[in-house]
Amino acid sequence: MYRKAIASLSMSIFMIVTAYAETLVTDLSQNQIQITSQFAGSQLLLFGALERHAAESIQTDEISVQGLDYDIIVVVQSEPRDLIIRKKEKVAGIWINNQNEIVRDVPGYYVIDSTRPLDEFLSPLDQRTLGLGLKNIKVTNENDIEVEEYKEALIRNMVSKRLYQEASGNVIVKDEILFRANLDFPSNMPVGKYKADVYLVRDGNIIIKHSTDLLVDKIGIERLIYNFAHEFPPFYGILAVIVAITAGLFSGFVARKVA
C-alpha cells in the first residue's frame, strides 16, 4: 500500500515537473564586433524564445494552475583581466597618483539588464552568489582580499566611461514566449572574448542559464598596431616618442613657413 502511494506521489511530481519544463534559446544579431579607426561604438540585439514542453494548465484536485510568471536577466561581460587602480592625493596643492592597487580578474566591460529590478524577484543571497549586479562584482587584490575602497572607485570610473551599465525594464518579453534586449557597446570597449548570459527566473528561482559567445577584435592597421604594442612594448614606446617628436618638428616648420 505504501509502495503504491509513494509510486503515485512520485508520478504526480514527475507530471508536474514535466508540465513545467522549459527550454531557453538565445542568440545575438551578430557574434563578432570589428573595431577599425572609424569605430564609434556598436549596438547588438540579443533575442531568444522560451519553449514550454507541455500544457501550461494542470488540473489537480479541482485546483487549476494556469501559466507561470517568468523574469529574464541578461548579463554581458568581457573576459576578466587584471587592472591597476590609482589613488590620487593632494600634495602641496597638486593632485598626484600616490597609491596603486592591482585588482585581479575583473571584467573590462559589464552590462546587466532585466525585465524588472532584481530585488523584486531574486533574493540578495542569490544575487551575491551569482555575482549579479555592479554591487556584487568581486574586486580583490593580489592576496585575494576584497578591497571595497578601490572597488567603489573602479565602478565609478567604469560607469562614467559607459563600460559598466546596470538597468532594468529594457528586456522586453512578448506573448510570454519571445524576448529581446538591445545591447550598447561604446567605442572604448576592450577587445577580447565576451559572453552573454541569459538567466530564466521562475518564482524567485533561476531555472535555466544560457550563454552565447561574442568576439570583439581589431582589424586592419589597428590590429597590426595593437599586436606590435603588446608584443614589443619597448620598441612601441620608442617609436611613439619618435613619431611625436617628428610631428612636433613638422608642425613647427609649417607654422614658420606660414608666418
C-alpha positions as CSV (number, residue, x, y, z in Angstrom):
1,M,0.0,0.0,0.0
2,Y,2.8,2.4,1.0
3,R,4.7,1.5,-2.2
4,K,1.7,2.3,-4.3
5,A,1.2,5.6,-2.5
6,I,4.9,6.5,-3.0
7,A,4.8,5.5,-6.6
8,S,1.6,7.5,-7.2
9,L,3.2,10.5,-5.5
10,S,6.4,10.2,-7.5
11,M,4.4,10.0,-10.7
12,S,2.4,13.1,-9.7
13,I,5.6,15.0,-9.0
14,F,7.1,13.8,-12.3
15,M,4.0,15.0,-14.2
16,I,4.1,18.4,-12.5
17,V,7.8,18.9,-13.2
18,T,7.4,17.7,-16.8
19,A,4.4,20.1,-17.3
20,Y,6.6,23.0,-16.2
21,A,9.7,22.0,-18.1
22,E,11.2,24.8,-20.3
23,T,13.9,25.3,-22.9
24,L,15.6,28.6,-23.4
25,V,17.1,29.5,-26.8
26,T,19.1,32.7,-27.3
27,D,21.3,34.4,-29.9
28,L,22.9,37.7,-30.9
29,S,22.3,39.6,-34.1
30,Q,26.0,39.2,-34.8
31,N,28.7,37.3,-32.9
32,Q,31.6,39.5,-33.7
33,I,32.3,43.2,-33.4
34,Q,35.2,44.5,-35.6
35,I,37.0,47.6,-34.4
36,T,38.5,49.9,-37.0
37,S,39.8,53.5,-36.9
38,Q,36.3,54.7,-37.7
39,F,34.7,52.6,-34.9
40,A,32.2,54.8,-32.9
41,G,30.5,52.1,-30.9
42,S,28.0,49.4,-31.8
43,Q,24.6,48.1,-30.9
44,L,23.6,44.5,-31.0
45,L,20.3,42.8,-30.4
46,L,20.1,39.8,-28.1
47,F,16.9,37.8,-28.7
48,G,15.5,34.5,-27.7
49,A,12.5,32.3,-27.1
50,L,11.1,30.3,-24.2
51,E,9.7,26.9,-25.1
52,R,7.3,25.1,-22.8
53,H,7.3,21.4,-23.3
54,A,3.8,20.7,-22.0
55,A,0.5,22.3,-21.4
56,E,0.5,25.3,-19.0
57,S,-2.6,24.2,-17.2
58,I,-2.8,21.3,-14.8
59,Q,-5.9,20.1,-13.1
60,T,-5.1,18.6,-9.7
61,D,-7.9,18.1,-7.0
62,E,-10.0,20.6,-8.8
63,I,-7.3,23.3,-8.4
64,S,-6.2,24.9,-11.7
65,V,-2.7,26.3,-12.1
66,Q,-2.5,28.3,-15.3
67,G,0.6,29.8,-16.6
68,L,3.7,30.9,-14.7
69,D,5.5,34.2,-14.1
70,Y,8.9,34.5,-15.6
71,D,11.7,37.0,-15.4
72,I,14.8,37.3,-17.5
73,I,18.2,38.6,-16.6
74,V,20.8,39.5,-19.3
75,V,24.5,39.8,-18.4
76,V,27.1,40.7,-21.0
77,Q,30.8,40.9,-19.8
78,S,34.3,40.7,-21.2
79,E,36.8,38.1,-20.1
80,P,38.3,39.0,-16.7
81,R,41.7,40.7,-16.5
82,D,44.0,42.4,-14.0
83,L,43.6,46.2,-13.7
84,I,45.7,48.8,-11.9
85,I,43.7,51.3,-9.9
86,R,45.5,54.5,-8.9
87,K,44.5,56.6,-5.9
88,K,45.1,60.3,-6.2
89,E,46.0,62.5,-3.2
90,K,46.6,66.3,-3.0
91,V,50.2,67.1,-2.2
92,A,51.3,70.7,-2.0
93,G,48.2,71.8,-3.8
94,I,48.7,69.3,-6.7
95,W,46.8,66.1,-7.3
96,I,49.2,63.2,-7.9
97,N,48.9,59.4,-8.1
98,N,50.1,58.4,-4.7
99,Q,49.0,54.8,-4.3
100,N,48.4,51.9,-6.7
101,E,46.4,48.7,-6.3
102,I,46.3,45.8,-8.7
103,V,42.9,44.1,-8.7
104,R,42.5,40.6,-10.1
105,D,40.1,39.1,-12.6
106,V,37.6,42.0,-13.1
107,P,35.7,42.5,-16.3
108,G,36.6,45.4,-18.5
109,Y,33.0,45.6,-19.7
110,Y,30.0,44.6,-17.7
111,V,26.3,45.2,-18.5
112,I,23.3,43.8,-16.7
113,D,19.6,44.3,-17.6
114,S,16.4,42.5,-16.6
115,T,12.7,42.6,-17.0
116,R,12.3,44.4,-13.7
117,P,14.6,45.3,-10.7
118,L,16.4,42.3,-9.4
119,D,15.3,42.9,-5.8
120,E,11.7,42.4,-6.9
121,F,12.2,38.7,-7.9
122,L,15.6,37.4,-6.8
123,S,17.0,37.2,-3.3
124,P,20.0,39.2,-2.3
125,L,21.8,36.0,-1.4
126,D,21.3,34.6,-4.9
127,Q,22.5,37.9,-6.4
128,R,25.7,37.8,-4.4
129,T,26.3,34.1,-5.1
130,L,26.0,34.6,-8.8
131,G,27.7,38.0,-8.9
132,L,24.7,39.7,-10.4
133,G,24.7,43.5,-10.4
134,L,27.5,46.0,-10.0
135,K,27.5,45.9,-6.3
136,N,28.2,42.1,-6.4
137,I,31.2,42.3,-8.7
138,K,34.1,40.8,-6.8
139,V,37.2,43.1,-6.6
140,T,40.2,41.6,-4.8
141,N,43.9,42.4,-4.7
142,E,46.9,40.2,-5.2
143,N,46.3,38.4,-1.9
144,D,42.7,37.6,-2.8
145,I,41.4,40.2,-0.2
146,E,38.4,42.3,-1.2
147,V,39.2,46.0,-1.4
148,E,36.0,47.9,-1.1
149,E,37.5,51.4,-1.4
150,Y,39.1,50.5,-4.7
151,K,36.0,48.7,-5.8
152,E,33.9,51.9,-5.4
153,A,36.5,53.8,-7.4
154,L,36.6,51.2,-10.2
155,I,32.8,51.0,-10.6
156,R,32.5,54.8,-10.5
157,N,35.2,55.2,-13.2
158,M,33.8,52.4,-15.4
159,V,30.2,53.8,-15.2
160,S,31.5,57.2,-16.3
161,K,33.1,55.5,-19.3
162,R,29.9,53.6,-20.1
163,L,31.9,50.3,-19.7
164,Y,29.7,49.3,-16.7
165,Q,25.9,49.6,-17.0
166,E,23.1,48.4,-14.9
167,A,19.4,48.8,-15.8
168,S,16.0,47.1,-15.6
169,G,13.0,47.1,-17.8
170,N,14.9,47.0,-21.1
171,V,14.4,43.3,-21.6
172,I,11.2,43.1,-23.5
173,V,9.1,40.0,-23.3
174,K,6.3,39.4,-26.0
175,D,3.5,37.0,-25.6
176,E,5.3,35.3,-22.7
177,I,7.5,33.5,-25.3
178,L,9.7,35.8,-27.2
179,F,12.1,38.3,-25.6
180,R,14.8,40.8,-26.8
181,A,17.3,43.3,-25.3
182,N,19.3,46.0,-27.1
183,L,23.0,46.0,-26.1
184,D,25.0,49.2,-26.3
185,F,28.8,48.9,-26.8
186,P,30.8,52.2,-26.5
187,S,33.8,53.0,-28.7
188,N,36.3,52.4,-25.9
189,M,35.2,48.8,-25.3
190,P,38.1,46.4,-24.7
191,V,38.9,43.8,-27.2
192,G,38.7,40.1,-26.4
193,K,36.2,37.4,-25.8
194,Y,32.8,38.3,-24.4
195,K,30.0,36.2,-23.0
196,A,26.3,37.0,-23.0
197,D,24.5,35.1,-20.2
198,V,20.7,34.9,-20.1
199,Y,19.0,33.7,-16.9
200,L,15.4,32.5,-16.8
201,V,13.9,33.0,-13.3
202,R,10.6,31.4,-12.2
203,D,9.1,32.0,-8.8
204,G,12.3,33.6,-7.5
205,N,14.5,30.6,-8.7
206,I,16.9,30.6,-11.6
207,I,15.9,27.5,-13.6
208,I,17.9,28.0,-16.8
209,K,21.1,29.7,-17.8
210,H,22.1,30.0,-21.5
211,S,25.4,31.5,-22.8
212,T,26.3,33.0,-26.1
213,D,29.9,33.9,-27.1
214,L,30.8,37.3,-28.7
215,L,34.2,38.3,-30.1
216,V,35.4,41.9,-30.1
217,D,38.6,42.3,-32.2
218,K,40.6,44.9,-34.1
219,I,41.1,44.6,-37.8
220,G,43.4,46.2,-40.4
221,I,46.1,48.6,-39.4
222,E,44.6,48.8,-35.9
223,R,45.2,45.1,-35.5
224,L,48.9,45.5,-36.5
225,I,49.5,48.4,-34.2
226,Y,47.7,46.6,-31.3
227,N,49.8,43.4,-31.8
228,F,53.0,45.4,-32.1
229,A,52.3,47.4,-28.9
230,H,51.6,44.2,-26.9
231,E,54.3,42.0,-28.3
232,F,57.1,44.6,-28.4
233,P,56.2,47.3,-25.9
234,P,59.7,48.9,-25.6
235,F,60.0,49.4,-29.3
236,Y,56.4,50.6,-29.5
237,G,57.3,53.2,-26.8
238,I,60.4,54.4,-28.7
239,L,58.5,54.6,-32.0
240,A,55.7,56.6,-30.3
241,V,58.2,59.1,-29.0
242,I,59.9,59.4,-32.4
243,V,56.5,59.9,-34.1
244,A,55.5,62.6,-31.6
245,I,58.9,64.5,-32.0
246,T,58.6,64.3,-35.8
247,A,55.1,65.6,-35.7
248,G,56.1,68.4,-33.4
249,L,59.0,69.5,-35.6
250,F,56.9,69.3,-38.8
251,S,54.2,71.4,-37.2
252,G,56.7,74.0,-36.1
253,F,58.2,74.0,-39.6
254,V,54.8,74.6,-41.2
255,A,54.0,77.3,-38.8
256,R,57.2,79.2,-39.6
257,K,56.6,78.9,-43.3
258,V,53.0,80.2,-43.0
259,A,54.2,83.1,-40.8
